[in-house]
Amino acid sequence: MFDNLTDRLSNSFKTLQGKSKLSESNIKEAIREVRRALLEADVALDVIKVFLDRVQEKSIGLKVSEGLSPSQAFIKLVEVELTDIIGGENKTLDLKTQPPAVVMVAGLQGAGKTTSIAKLALYLKERENKKVLVVSADVYRPAAIAQLEVLAKQVEVDFFPSDISQKPEKIVADAKKFAQQKFHDVLLVDTAGRLHVDEEMMSEIQVLQKKVNPIETLFVVDSMTGQDAAHTAKAFADSLPLTGIILTKTDGDARGGAALSVRHITGKPIKFLGVGEKIDALEPFHPDRVVSRLLGMGDVLSLVEEISRKVDHKKAEKSVKKMASGRFDLDDMRDQLLQMEQMGGMEALMDKMPGMGQIPQSVKNQMMGGVDTKRMVAIINSMTPKERSHIKLIKGSRKNRIARGSGTSPQDVNKLLKQFEKMQKQMKKMSGGKMQKMMAKMAGMQGAGGMPDLSKMKLPGMGGGKLPF
């Protein structure tokens, strides 16, 4: 999400680079570029106007703090105002009520409503330690009931059966009674979707909402529809007492217009982002972190949370010990690649690193060396255990066999082996005390809240030059 907007905003900030102070003329030029960037991102016009009016008003006569350049001061102002307009701070689910806390989920067909309920159920189970029951009150689409049942089994939460002959209010009342008897903490209710907003749909969902009286009413909206998403959410917010929004398919939305428009237009907070097709791809919405990534500053907090949640710490510790002793093999490389894939791959990790948002895609590709983790894992899986620990055995005929087994070419096998040999050499150089010193240095940096200055990194293939910002 935001890839295009990040690039355009980076260009707009360059108009202030080299300027000794902020003046009305250079601020106007920068704001004009920011406006273009937001229009291209399909941000709603009234949101753009309010945001830019605030920025322009506050930037005139802006005092530049010591140690900051005028462009950095302007970026800081944009960061503060953008964070405020998309929600300020993270709004969590309010589940403080007599169990079960009923959460009703509404949305149009195709927005990912039923899948989002399953993702939310998994989130509440794993991260909030809640006992969850899900039920479908969608009596118009039998497939929706079956789909929710399948997804409930997949995320291992309880499912309350329903069918199209029942009234939605009766389904939810029975499910609530069952949840009370079985001591469920949360009841998630799927409601009927439509292809568009209509009076019949609104009156039905209003009746259901009054009968159910949920503590949370969430609206699921597809971010790919841009500012239309915000206006659809507004239509629901005008008819229902919505408490929050789930924005789906953000991994496929390079513009980000919906995320920047929804809060201001509806007045309701975005509570979660659907960030992929995997069943665990649901993240709480942190406006400050989103804006930080949008402005190319990374999102270290989310990266640390993700690593602590998804990395197998026992395996990681074992790998570090093997690296320190110089016994790093292809099995260890595969474990690292799989853990990286768990976190969305190399590019997803790089996007959360400070400074990476300002690096051109071509340079990122060069830095990654064309890493395709799935292909590399397939190649390693096609090797025998002995080959993984003794790569010198892998000659012509073995390379051909490994290539056939992994659906790749002998050239791909050669490329992986060369990459591994480079890693192994580095590990040997770092073995013993050097590795421990490096780990201690990193730990010290982390403890002090410091980050390495990425602008001083030298990149391969760039003539030893610095990053272009």
N, C-alpha and C positions, 0 to 999 in steps of 0.2 A: 504494500500500500504506500502511496505518496511518492513513488519513484520519480515520476515526471515532475511533480511539484517541487520536490527537493532539488532537482537539477535546476529548475527555473528560478527558484528563490536564491540559490547559490549565485546564479548569474546576476540577479538583481542587486545583491549585496555588493557585488564587485564594483558597482558604480560609485561606491563610497570609498573604495580602497585607494590609499595614497592621499586622501584628502586630510588636511591638517585640522579642520574643524567642520562641524555641521552647519550648513547654511540653508536658507529657505529654498534656494534653487537646487542644490544637490539632494536635499531631502525629497523635493517634488519629483525629481528624476527617479530616485530609488522607489518611491511610493508608486509611481506610474508602472515601473517594472513589476512590483509586487502585485498590483492590480491585474496586470496581464497574466501573471502566473496563476492567480486565484480564478480568473475567468476560464483559463484553459483547464483548470482542475474541476470545472463544473460546480463551483461553490455558488450558492444562491446569491443573487444580486444584492438583496437587502442586508445579508450577512457581510458581504464585501464592503458595502457602504459604511455600515456601523464600525467595522473593524478598522478600515482605513481612516475614517474620521477621527477615531480615538488615537491612532498612531500619529497622524499628522498633528493633531492638537498637542500631544505630549512631546513630540520630537522637536518642535520649535522651541529653541532656548534650552534644549536638553543639556544638562551639565554632564560632561564626559568625565567619569571617575578616573583617578590616577591609575595608570597601568593599562587603561583600555584605549583602543584606537576609536575614532568616530564610527567606523563600520561596525566594530564590536559593540559599541554602545547602542547603535540602532538595532542590531540583531537582538540584543538583550531586551529592548523595548518591544520588538515584534514578538519575542518569546513570551513575555509576560501577558501581552494583550491577547495573543492567540490562545494561550492556555486558559485565560479567563473566558473567552468567547465559546470555547468548546466544553467548558464544564468546571474549570478550576481545580477540583480535586476528585479523587476516586470516590464514587458513591456505591457502597456495598449493599447487598440485599438485606432488608430488614426482616429478620425471622424471629424477632422477640415477641412471641405470643404463645398462648396455650397450644401445645402441639395437637394436631399437625398444623404447621404454618402452610397455608394454601397459597400457591403461586400459580396464577392463571396466565397462560401465554397465548397471545393473539397474533394474527398476521395474514397476509395474502398468500394464496397458493404459489408455490415455487420459490418462496423467500428462504426456505430452509427451517421452517417452524418446528416440525416434528424432530428433525435431526438435532436442532438446537436444544430441545427439551432433553434428549438423551445425553448430549454433551453437558448440559447444566446438571443433570442427575449425577453424572460421573464426577463433575467438579465438586458438587456438594458432598458426595460420598468420600472422595479421596482427600480433598483439601480442607473441608469443613467438618469431616467425621460425622456426617448426618445419615440417618436411616431414611431412605427415600422411597416413596411410592409414586408411580406414574399412572395416569389414566387418560384415555382419549374420549372427549365429548364431541368428536367430529362425526355426526350421524349422517353426513352427506357422502362421505368417501370411505367405504369399507376398507380400502387399501391403507388408509391412514391409521386405522386401529391395528391392522396386521403389522404395519411398518413399525409402530411404536412398540408392539410386543416383541418383535425381533430385536429392535435396538435395546430394549430393556434387558433382554437376555445377554446381549453383547456386553453391556456395561455392568451387568450383574446387580440390577436393582429390581425391586418388586413391581409387578404389573397388575393393575386391576382390570379384569375383562369387562368389555362393554360391547353392545351391538347396535345396528342402525334402527332397530325397532323401538329403542328406548328414548326418552326425553333427556336432553343434555343435563337439565337441572337434577333429574333423578339419578343419573349416572354419577354426577359429582357428589351428591348427598350420600349415596351408598358408599362411594370410595372414601369419603371423609370419615364415615362411621367405621369402616374397615380399618382405616389408618389409625383411628383412636384405639380400637381394640388391639391392634398389633404393635402399638407404640412406635409408629413412624414419626420422625421429626418433621418431615416436609412432604407435602402432596403437590406434585406438578401436574397441572391440568392443560391438556392440549385442546384447543377449540377449533371450530370449523373455519377454514379459509375460503376465500373467493378469488376469482380472477381479477376483480376490481372492487372498489368500495361502493356499496349500494345501501339503500335505506333498509331493505329487508335484513341484510347482514348486521347492520348496526343495531337495529332494534332487538334482534335475537341475542347479540352478545351483551347488550345493555341489561336485558332481562336476566341472563345467566350471571352476569357480574353482581347484580343486586342480590340474587339468591345465594350465590357462593360467598360473597363478601370476602374476597381474598386479601391477604396482607400486602401482596405484591401483584400488580398487573403489568406484565411486560409485553412490549410490542416488538416483533421480529421483522426486520426490514433488510432488503437486499441492497448492499452498498453499491453494486454494479449499476444501479439505476440512477446514480448521481443525485442531483437536487430533487428529482422526482421522489426519491426515497424520503427526503425530509418533508415534502408536501403530503405524501401518503401518511406518514407518521402523524402529521399535524391533524389530518382528518380524523384519525383514531383518537388523538389526544383531546380533540374538541368534543368527542362523544363519550369517551371513557375516562375514568380517573386513572390514567396511566401513571406508574411509578418509575418506569425506566424503559430503556430500549436495548435490544440486542442487535448489533449490526453484523450481518453475515457476509461471507464471501469477500472479506477484505483482502485476502491473499491474491485475489484476481483483479483487484481494483487499483490500478496504478495512479489514478487521479486523486482520489480521496475527498471529493466534493461532498459526499454524504456525511462523512465523519465531521467535517468542519461546519456543516449547515444544520444538522439535526437538532443539536442542543438549543441553538439560538431560536430556531423557528418553532419548535414544540415547547420549549421551556422545560423539557424532561431530560434527565441525564442518560447518557449512554452508559450502561452498566457492564456490558460484555461485548467482546469482538470475537466473531467466528474467523479463525485465522488459517483454516485449511480443511481438507476433507476428512482427516483422521478424527476419530471419535474423542480424542483428548484435546483437539484443536480449538479450545475456547479459553480466552484470557480476559481477566478483569480489565476494564478500560481506565487507564491512568492518563488523564489529559496532559500532565506535565511531561510524562515519559514519551507520549506520542509526539508532542511538539518538539521535544529534544531530538528525537529521531528525524522528524521532518526537517529540522534545521541543520541536519548533518552532525549533531553532537553525540549521537549514539544513545544507548539505553542500557547503561551498565547494571542498574538495579534489576531490570527484567532478566538480563543475561545471567546474573548471579543466582537469581531465584530459579531460573530454568535449569541451570547446571546442578544446583543442589537438589532439585526435584527429579531430574531425569538421568543424571549420571550414576552409574553403578559404582559407588565409592570404593567397594572392596576391590573390584577389577582395576579401578584407576590407581589405587594404592599399590597393587601388585605390579602394574605397568611401570610406575615410577621407580619401584625397587629394581625391576629388570633393566630399565634404562640406566639407572645409576651404576649397575654392575656390568653394563655393556652387553647384556644378553637379550636384547630386543629382537623379536622375530616377527614373521608375517602374521602369526596368530594375534600378536599384540597390536599390530597395525590394523588388522581387521576389526578388533574390539574397539579401537579408537574411531575407525570409520563408521561403525554401527552406532556408536554413541553420538557421533556428530550428526548422523542421519536422523536420530531420535529428536534432535533439537532443530530439525529443519534444514540440515545441510550447511555447508561452508558459507554460502552466500547469506543465509539467514543469520548466522553468527556474526559475519562481518558487518552486516547492517546495524547491529547493536553496538558495535565498537565505535568509540569517539573518533570523529574525523572521517570515517569511511563514507558517510553520505556525500562528502564533497569530492570523492575520487571518481573520475569517469569510469563508466562500465568497462571500457576496453582495458583500463589499467587494473581494475578488479579481476577481470578474467586472467590477465597476465600474472597477477599475484597468486591466484588460485591454481595456475598452471593447468587449467582445463580439468580440474578435479571433478570426476564423476564417481561419487562414492558407491553407487549401486553397481556400476560396472566393475570397479576395483574389488568390491566384496565378492562379486560373482567369480572373478578370476581367482582370487585366493581360495574360495570354496571348491574350485575345480582341481586344486592341488591335493596331493596326499599329505598326511601329517608330517612325514619325513621331509618332503619337499619344502613345506612351510618353515621348517627349522634349519634346513640345509639347502639354501638357494643355489649353491654351486652345482647341485645335481640337475638343475633345470637347463637342459640343452635342447637342440633342435627338435627331436621327436616328441619330447615331453612338452615343449612349448606349443607344438601343434595340437597335442591332445588336450592341454589346458584351454587353448583358444576355442577348440570345438566344444568342449564341455561347458564353457561359459558364454558361448554365442558371441565371441569377440574374435579378433585377429591376432596372429603371432606378434605383430607390431605393438598391439595394446599390451600384451604380456611383457614384451621387452620394456615398454615405457614404465609399467608398474615396477618391474624389477630394478630399473635404474633409479626410480624415485625412492624405493626402499633402501637401496644401497647408499644413497645420499643421506637418508635419515639415519641409517645405521652408523655411518661415519661421524655424523654430528653427535650421536649418542655416545660413541666411544670417546670423542673429544671432551664431552661433558661428564664422563663417568667419574665416580669417586667424589672427591671434595668439591669439584667445580659445580656439579649438579646440585649438591646440597646448598652451596653458597648462593646459586641462582634462585633456588626455591625460597631460601631465607630472605633474599632481597625482594622477591615478589611478595612474600608474606608481609614484609615491612612496609612495602609500597601500598599494599591493600589496607593495612592497618591504619596508615596515615591518610587514607582516602585519596592517595595520589594516583595518577595515571601516567604512563609513558607519553612523551610528546611525539605523536604520530607524524607531525610535520617534519621531524628530523629523521624519520626512517628513510633508508635508501632502498630503492626498489630494483630488482633485477630487470635488465633490459631497458633501463631508462638512463644509461650512461652514468649510473651512480648518483643521479639527481634526486632532489627531494620531492615530496609529494606536491602536486600542483595547487597548493593553497597556503 
